[in-house]
Amino acid sequence: MSEITAVALPVEEIGAYCQTQSIERLSLFGPGFDAWLRSDKEIGVLVEYLPEASVSYIDMARQERVLSEIMSGAVDLRTPNELEPTSKQQILAGATLVFAEDAGE
């Protein structure tokens, strides 16, 4: 994964929110991210939860809504297990890491 560089995101606010939601890693992916500041496309957000986390689909829907507010754009929240097997490796390789729980260690 590459590191975030060109787009100004509220990274600290995203990180603070992730820490309250048992999110271990959050990355951005897809064409919505590439055109994020210029269009109304959804931003692909890939989340990985802490191993001990218990997250329901209702929790994920709420997280998607809150992250949309934080990022001022429509978010499409996904986990790696939800990605299509045929494109999973390409998405993971091209995703841009925004938050990692272990980044401060």
N, C-alpha and C positions, 0 to 999 in steps of 0.2 A: 504494500500500500504506500502511496505517496503521502507527503505531509501537506497540510493546508497552506496555501501561499497567497494566491491572487485575490480571492473574494473576501471582503470584510464581513465576517460573521460575528455574532455575539458569543464568541467561544467561551468566555468565562461564565456567562449565563447558561449556556448549554451544558457545560461541565458541572455547574452547581446543580442543575436539574437532574442530570444523569446520576449524580451521587445520591439523590433522594429516591431514585427509582430502581436501584439495583442493576443499573446499566453498567456493564464492564467496559464496553467499547461502542462508540458511535461513529459511523463513517457516512459520507455522502457518495452517491453514485448516479450514473445515468445521464441522459440528455437534459433533463430538467435542471440538474446542477450546472451543466455547461452554460445554459441560457438563463440561469436563475434571476439575474438582475434585469433581464431584458424582456421577459415574457411571463405568462401566467401558467407555465408548465409546473407540474408537481416536482418537488425535489425528492429524489430517492434517498431514504434514510435507512441505513442498515444498522441494527442494534444487536449486540450480543450481551446477554444477561449473566450476572454472577451465577456460578453453579448452584448455589443454595437458594436462588430466587424462585419464587412461585408467582408467575405472571399469567393472568388470564387474558382472553381476547378483549374483555371489557377494559382491563388495565391498559392494553396496547392501544385501544381506540382513544382513551383519554390521553395517553402519552402523545399520540399522533396529533391530537387537537392542541395540546399545550406546546409541543414543538413547532407547530404551524404558527402559533402566536409569537413564540420567541424568535423564530426565523423570518417572520413577516412574509410568509409564502406557504402555499399548500405543500404538505408533506405526505409522502407515501411510505409508511413505516413497515419495514420487513425485517425478518431474522434470516440468517443464512439457510436455515432449514426450509424456508418458504420459497427460496429461489429455484427456478427451473434448472434441473440437472444439466441441461445442454448449455446454459449460459452462466452457471454459478461460478466457475473458475475465472471466466473473463470479468465478471462483475467484481469478484473479490480482489482480483489483481489490479483493477482500475479504480477501486474505491479510494476516497480521500479521507484519511483518519482525522477526526475532529476532537475526539475525547477518548482517553484510555485510562482506566482506573489505576493502572500500574505505572503511568507516565511519571509520577513524582517520586518513584522509588529508585 
